[in-house]
Amino acid sequence: MILSSGTKRPKIHSTAYVAPSAIVAGDVTIGAESAVLHGAVVTSEGAPITIGSQSVVMEGAVIKASGGSALQFPCAVGDRCIVGPLAYVVGATIGSGCFIAGGAQVFNGATLEDGSAVAHRSLIRANERVTAGSGAQARHLGDIFNLEAGDDIPARAAEAYAKFLRKTHAQDSALEEHRNVKPAPRRRSGEEPPPTQATQVDKVVDVMMLELEEMEQRRQAAIKRQKGR
């Protein structure tokens, strides 16, 4: 869902993908070939958000910017970054080629240098600075995406993943009916049911009447037996 906030409205590059169930609201800019997945929330509340090109915001992640008359906390995510599922990033500066693992939290004024990584469920406090060189995280991504070793594994992973997501979700389409059985065709008001349906109903009624008649006959016979005793 794409929402305006006051006079501010998102600017989303034509090659970027935003899932229908994601929320992008306010002064948000999303760069070329990026992907924002289902359930993600990217919302500007008084300060701008920028997401670079070929970056991925995964399911359930939250990216926020906030600001008032006294303080401003814009949020910037660089090119070729991955923000993992359920991560929370507010008012921070994320350099290019960064990886934020699922469930991590990054708060106001924090900075991730280019090529740095944040581990699963880590807490990056306000104004904290994270430097590059997280070899274990890079190797982990390399294994997941089958990438050769190198200093830029997070960036290459983001580029490959964003490309895959855009291609895959380009085939998505909304379904009005999503039950496992084929729904019966709808009839217009006043239209008679099809003959097969009427025949089936008639058969059901006939069987019920026969059963009722038999039950009544058995009841009358039982009454006569009681009187004859």
Secondary structure, 3 states (H helix, E strand, C coil): CEECECCECCEECCCCEECCCCEEECCEEECCCCEECCCCEEEEECCCEEECCCCEECCCCEEEEEECCCCEECEEECCCCEECCCCEEECCEECCCCEECCCCEECCCCEECCCCEECCCCEECCCCEECCCCHHHHHHHHHHHCCCCCCCHHHHHHHHHHHHHHHHHCCCCCCCCCCCCCCCCCCCCCCCCCHHHHHHHHHHHHHHHHHHHHHHHHHHHHHHHHHHC
